Amino acid sequence: MVLHDKIAGMLPEWRERVKKLVKEHGDVVVGEVTIGQVYGGMRDVRGLVTDISFVDPAEGIRFRGMSIPEVLAALPKPEGAEMPYVGGLYYLLMTGEVPTKDEALAVESSWLKRGEVPAYVFDMLRALPKETHPMTLFTVAVQALQTQSEFARRYQEGMKKDEYWVPALEDSLNLTAKLPVMAAFIYNLKYRDGAEPKLDPSLDMGANFARMMGVADEKGYADLARLYFILHSDHESGNASAHATHLAGSTLSDIYYAFSAGLNALAGPLHGLANQECLGWLIGVRELFGGVPTKEQLRKYAWDTLESGKVIPGYGHAVLRVPDPRFTAQMKFAKERFPQDTLVQIADMVFEVVPQVLKEQGKAKNPAPNVDAISGTLQYYYGVTEFDFYTVLFGVGRALGVTANYVWARALGQPIERPKSLTTKMLEDAAAK
């Protein structure tokens, strides 16, 4: 397979590079931890390594060193499509190189061959209570696939440590191939007729997902699916879903166990549910004003929201100090395709008005919009209006980045993660000194 052969050729140099770095420079100090960081969720603690992506405070996420606009321009696209193959993005994340169209199609073809979901997974999901949350269904479906893990099988057989990455890659390809199918089935099960979706071998991942979701504008939604999965694929290793996946994987859990841990983190209101809150706020504005408000009306409403002790969701970011390029890419998509949509118009006005209000209030260090400020709005336009499902979509995209990190963690022999804890008394004593 193209990714296996490519990574196999890269590994000797990478292993020597990491070995030399740790051996010769392992004592070099790269950061200091404060009591505020210890008690503040380890914010900005430099304690993880990933070459897959980096969040530049001034430019946003970079995938293998490339900005969002650069990635969208460089990756090959299907005939007649505006957005790139998701398989091309996966090749880039795995290898660090921009693929040719043939290489991107090789990944897409591999996904098609691996995409059939076992019948027992569908049967199990049907057996769960009707009110089960879509993210619960998604996590359970991922765990149910664990019986097929190549990594678990080969580990039991006693494979060598330097071979761990091979079945890790197999598992990652198998998992990422099946996630869109399982996500579409969960959507059908929860909100439609419960039909089992089937892949069309003539279509790429984005087009197949649009067809399986049964949206009205299938071609338009195919481009959105490609864009959505690409933008949500990775965001360094410190975000909760990526870190949870990495932590579980560091124990040599296979990717099915590890990614289910990441999905459970993604389901939290402070992580993957943010896009729902943003869309809900925009809909609330539309209902309050009976459509698009004036700028002055929106400005007053924003102040009223903040002065009541509430927040305006979608604005502010832990790292970025500029508008999130993922927001910018999605807003551009919306304004080019459906600028007449009232929610898009409100979101655009919010972008113009709210950052200034937040600056005047003085509490927000970074009042710029993040990816969640617009992502739900695009799904809503295409008829995917069920808020609870949005985090499942996030999970399909996030799998691309965390599996790439997982494969390379096994390839480079990264150890089990085990930070040291301190007592509050120890911190008090340190502060007194």
N, C-alpha and C positions, 0 to 999 in steps of 0.2 A: 504494500500500500504506500502511496506517495508520502504520507506523513511519517510513517515508520522509517522508510529509507532515508528521508531527509534528516530526521532527528538522529538516526544511527550514525550518519556521517558527521554530524556536528558534535556529538557527545565527547569524543576523546579530548578535543581541545577545551571544551567547557569544563570537564572534570578536572583537568590539569590546572585550568585557570582558577577554579574555586579552591582546589587543594593548596595551591601556592599562596593564594590570598590569605587563607586561614593560618597556614603554617608560618609564613614569614611576617604577617602583619596582624595576627590575632589579638594582640594587646593594644592596638591603636584605639583610642577612645573616639567615638563618633557622636556622643551626645551625653547629656546629664539629665537625670530624672529628678523632678521636684516633688515636694509633698502634694502640691496642687494636682500634678499629673497622676500621682499614685491614687489620690482620692477622686480624681476627675475623669475616670474612664481611660487612663493611659493616653490621653489626648496628646498628639505630637511626639510620643515616645518613639524613637527610631530603633525598632527592635525586630523588624521583618525585612525580608528581601524578596523582591520579585522583579523580573525583567519583562514581564508581560505588559504592564501599564504603569503610568506615573501621573499624578495630578499636579500639574504646574499651577501655582497660585495665580499667575498672570495670564495663562493661556488655556487652562483647563486640562482635561484628560488627554494623555498621549498614549496611543497604542503602539508599543514597540518603537517609541520615539516619534511617532507621527501624530499630528493634531487631527481632530475630527474632520475639518475640511480637506486635509491632505489624504486621509483614509478614504473618504467618500469619492474623491477625485481619482485616486490611484487604483482602487480595486476594480477588477473587471465586472461588467454588468451583463445581465441577460439581454437578449435582443429586444429592443423596444422599451426596456425598463430604465428608470431614472436612478434607482438605487442598486448597489452592488450585490453580488452573490454573498449570502451569509457564509457559505463555504470558503469564499476567498478571505473573509475576515478571520475565520478559524485557522486557515493556513498561515496567515500573518501572525496571529497570536502564538501559534505553536512553533513557528520557525524564525520569526523576526524578519522575514523577507516577503515582499509584495509578490503574490503569485501571478503567473500567467493565467489566461482564461482556461487553458487545459488543466492547470493545477487546481484552480478553483472548482472546475467541473469534476475533477477526480474526487474531491472531498464530497461534493454534492452527490455524486454517483455512489460513493461508499455509504453515505447516509441512506440513500434509497434502498440499498441492499440490506441494511441493518434495521430498517424502520418498522418492521412488522412487530406489533405488540402481542405478546402471548394472550390467548383467550382468557386465561385464569385471572389476569389483571383486570380486564373488563368485568368479569363475573364478580370479582371481589369488590370493585367499586360500586357495582349495582346493589350489592348486599348491605352496604352501609346505609344508615338512616338518611332520608331525603334531605334533612336539614344540615347535613354535614358540610362544613365550610369547604370551598374549592381548594384552599391551600392544604387542608387536611387530606383531602382526596389525592392531591398531587404528591404530597410527601409519602403517603402510604403506597401510592403506585410506584414511586421510585424505590422504596424499600422492598416492594414485592419482586422487583427485578433482580434483587441481590442474589437470588438462587442461580443466576446465569453468570455471575462474576468470574471472569478468567483469572483475575488477580488472586481471589480467594482460593480458587482451585489449584493454581500453580504454587501458591505459597504453601499449601498443605502438602504438595508434592516435593517441596524442598528446593525451590529455585534459588539461584545465586542472587545476592543483593544487587549486583550491577545489572541484573536483568529485570528488576522490578518495573522499570518504565514500560517495558514491552506489553505485558498484560494490562498495565495501567492505561496505556493508550488504547488498547482494544476495548476495554470497558468504557472509556470516555467516548469513543466513537459510537459504541452501541447505545450508550445512554443519551447522548445529544441527538442521535437519530430518532429515538423514540419519544423524546419529550414533546415535540410539537403534536404528535399523534395523540398522546395521552392528554395533553392540554385541550385539544379540540374535542376529544371524547368527553372530558369533564364538563366542558361548556355545553355540549349536546345533552349530557345526562342531567345537568342542573337546570338548563333553561330552554331546551328544545325537545326533540323527539327521542333522544338517547341513542341515536344511530352510531354504529362503530365506523369511524372515518377510515378511508383507504387512501393510500398514496398513489398519485399518478406518476408513473416512471418518466414521463416527458417533462415534468415540472421541477423547478428548484424548490428549496425549502420554503422561501417566502410565498411563492405562488401556490404551493401545496397547502400551506397553512391557511391562506385566504380561502381556498376552495373548501377545505375541511370545515372552516368556520361558517361557511354559507352566507357571507356578507353580500349585500346587494351590488356594490361596486367592487367586484373581485379583483380587477386589475389594479385599481387604486389602492386597495387594501393590501395587495401583495407587496407593493412598494413600501407601504407603511410598515408591514411586518418585517421586511428586510431592514429598514431603517431602525425600527424599534429594537430588534434583537441585537443589531450592531451597537447601538448607543448604550444599551443596558448590559453589555457583555462583561465589562470589567471596570474596576475603579480602585486600583491598588489592592493590596492584601489586607489593609487595616479595617475596611468596612465590615460590618457585622457578618454578613452572609459569606463573604470571602474568607474572613478570619475563622469563622466556625468550620467551614469546609477544610481549611488548611489544618486547623487544630485536630479535628477528627482524623484527617488523612495522615497526620504525623504519627499516629499510633499504628499505622499500617492497616487501618480500616480501608476497605476497597471504596471506590468512588460512589457506590450506591449508598453505603452508610454515611460517607463523608458529606455528600451533597444533600442528603436528607437533613443533616445537621444544619447546613447552610440555608436550606429552605425554611427550617423552623425559625432561624434567626430573621430571615427575610419577612416572615409573617408578622413580626412585631410592629406595633403602631409607629415606632420611631424610625423604622427602616422602610420596608416595602409598602406600607399602607399610606405613605405620604401623598402619593398621586391621587388617591381617593379623596383625601381631605382638600386638596387643591381644587379638584373639579367640583366638589360639593360647595366650596366657597364661591366659585364663579357662578354656579347655578343659583345660589342664594342671592347674589347680586342681580342676576337677570330677573328673578322672580320679584325681588323687592322693587325694582324700577320698571318692571314690565317690558324689559328689553335692554338695550345698551344705554347706560346712563351718560350724562354729560361728565366732562372731566371734573368739574367742580363738585358734582354730586358724588362721584367716586372718591374724590379727595376727602370730602367730609365723612363719608362712610368708612374710609380707611382709618381716619383719626378716631371715629367713634368706636371702631373695633379695637384699636390699640388701647384707648383710654378705659375701655371696659375690662381690661386685663386679658383679653384674648390676643392671639397672634394671627398674622396673615400668612397662611401656609404657602410654601413654595418659594419663599424669599429668605436668603441667607444660606451660607454654606460653611462647613467646618474648615475648608482649606482655600477654596476659590475666593479671589478678590475682584473678580470680573463676572459678567453674565456667563452662566454655564454654556459652553459651546453646544452641549446636547440640547439645551433649551433653544438656542439659536437655530440649530438645524431643524428642529421640529416646528418651530414657528415659521421658518421659511417654507417648509413643506406645506403647512396649513394655508399660509397667505397666498401661495402660488396656486393651490388647488381649490380651496373653498373660502375665499376671503369674505364672502357674504354671510358666513355662519356667525350668529350673534355671540356665541361663546368665544370664538376666535377673536372677534372684535373686542370683547370685554377683556380677554387675556392680554391683548396687545395694548389696550388702554391701561390696564393694571401695570404692565411693564413700564409704561411711560410715567405713571403717577406715583405708584407705591414706593419705589426706591427713594424718591425725594421726601416722601412723608416719613419714611423710616430714618432717613438722615436727620430730618428736623427733630424727630423724637429723641434721637441720640442714643438709643439702646443697641441698635444693630451695628455690629462691626462691619458686616458685609451685607448690604441691602439688595444685592443683585439676585435675579431669579436662578433657581436650580432646575434640574431636569424635570422635577415633579410638577412645576408650575404650568406645564402645557401638555404633558404626555397623556393624561386621562382625557383631555379635551378632544384629541385626535381619535382616540378609540370611540368616544361617544358619538362623534360625527358619523362614523361608519356603522353605527347601530349596535356596537358592543357597549351597551349601557349598564351592564351589571357590574357595579363597583367592586364587589367581592372577587371578581375574576381577574382584576387588573394585576394583582400580585403574582398570579400564575404566569401571566405574560412576562412579567419582570423575571420570574424564575427561569423561563425558557432561555431568555437572553443571558442571564447571569451564569448559566451553566457553561457557556462558551469560555468565559474567562477563568472560572475556578477550575475547570477540568484541565485547561492548559497549564495553570499553575500547579495542579496536582501531578501531572505527568512530569514536569520538570523538577518538582520536589523529589519525586522518586528517582528520577534520572541522576540527580546530583547528590542523592543520599542524605537529604536533609533529615535531621534527627527529630525525635519526639519533642514537642514544645513543652517546656516546663519552667515558667518564670518563678522567681522566688517571692514569697509573701513576707510582709512585716506586720507586726501588731501596731495598734494605734499608740501604745505606750512607747514603742521604739521610735515612732515618728515624733512623738512629743519630746522625747529625750534628744533626738537629733536636732529638733528645732531649738531646744534650750541651749544647746552648745553653740 
